[in-house]
């Protein structure tokens, strides 16, 4: 049958009961991947508030269900207002407007996203330098010199 932790609902209950032992329930919208999605969604909404959820999903490369979930979470947190137009002639029944709190959150997420990307960039630069030094030191004779020179020419 499995332990109580194998069932997602029981797992959340387990985490909540283990709260005093150092376990905390992390909201799904707070991991780095979800923060990136939230940032991108807030950015899209700040630029064009009348997109359909389907268009947002297509633009972001995520599922329609994920967009729907994220918009619901953003609305629950007071980051966006969802305005429904019942008699919309252009068939866009919803508008999503960033609240002042949503604008602050977008700014905070932008800074965090930039910080994370700069750290990734720095790590990749270090890896490139290490690999380039390895190629120079090991003198890979069994690989064509043209191929090696082509790659090494592109190393900063």
N, C-alpha and C positions, 0 to 999 in steps of 0.2 A: 504494500500500500504506500509506503514512503513516509517521510517524517512530516511534521506539521509545516516545516519550512518549504516543502516542495510546492505547495499550493500558494499562488500569488497573494490571495487574500490572507491566508494564514501567515505568510511571510511578513506582510505589513503589520499584522497583529503582533507577531513575534518581535519585530523591530520596535514597535511601540511599547511592549511590555519590557523589553530589554533596555529601554531608554536610560534608566538609572545606572546601567552597567556600561555606558559609553556608546551605545548604538543609537543612531538618530535616523529617522526617516528623511531621506533626501527627496525633495519634490522633483518629479521628472523634468520640470522646466528649468532646473538649476544646474544640470551638468553642462560642460562646455559645448557639446554638440547642440543641445537644446537652446542654450544661450545664443549660439550663432543663428539658429533658426528664428528665434525671437527677434534678434537684432535685424536680420534680413527682412522679416515680416514688418516690423515697425518702420524700417527704411522705405519699403514699398508703399506702406500706407501713408507715410508722410509725403510721398511724391504723388500718389494717385489713389485717393480714398474710395473711388467708385469701381475698382476692379472687382470682378466676380471671384468667388473662392476658387473656382476652377482655373481662372487666369492666374491667380496668385500661386496655386499649386504648380501650374505649368512653368511659370517664371522661376520658381524656386527649386523645381525638380523634386518635389515631395508629393505625397499623396493628398488627395482632396480631404480625406478624413483627418490627416495630420494638420492641415490648414484649419479645418473646422475646430479641432480640439484646441489648437494654439489661439485662435481668435476667441474662443470661449474663455480660456484661461486669462488672456489679456483683458477681456471685458470684466471678468471676476475680480481681477486685481486693480481695476479702475484705471488701466492704462489706455484703453480705447472706449469710445462710445459707439454703440451700434445703432444706427438710425435706419428705420425701415420706412420706405415709402410705399404705401399700399396702392396708390394709383399711378405708379411710374409708367410713363408711356414708352420709355426707352428700355424697358425690361431689366433695369438694374434696380432691384428692390432694396438693396442695402448700401449704406455708406458707412465707412469705418473712419472715425475721427480720433486722432490722438488727443488725449486729455493733457493738461499741463503736467500731470504726473507721468504720463506716457512719454512726453517730450524729454523730461528729465531722465527717465529710464533709458530712452534711446541714446541720449548723450552718454550715460554711464556705460551702457553696453558697447557703444562705439569705442570708447576709451579702452575698455577691457579687451575687446576684440582686437584692436590695434596693438595693445600690449602683448597679447598672445601671439599674434602674427609676427611681430618684431622678434620675439623670443624664438619662434620657429625658424625665422629667417636667419638669425644669428647661429642657431644650432646647425642648420643646413650649410651655412658658410664654413663653419668649423669642420663639418664632415667632408666637404669638398676639398678643403685645404689638406686634411689628413689623407684623403684618397690620392690627391695629386702628389703629395710627398711619397706615398707608398709606390705609386707608379714610377716616379723618378728614382727612388731607392732600389726597387726590385728590377728595374730595367727589363721589362717584359719583352724579351726577344722573340718569343713564339707568336706574338701578335704583330700584325703589319705595322710598320712605322708610320704609314699614312694615317691609319686609324688612330694610333696613339697621338700623333701630332695634331690631328683634327680636334680631339677631345681636349688635349692640353692647351691648345690655343684659346679655347673658350673659358678656361679657368682664370678667374680674376687674380 
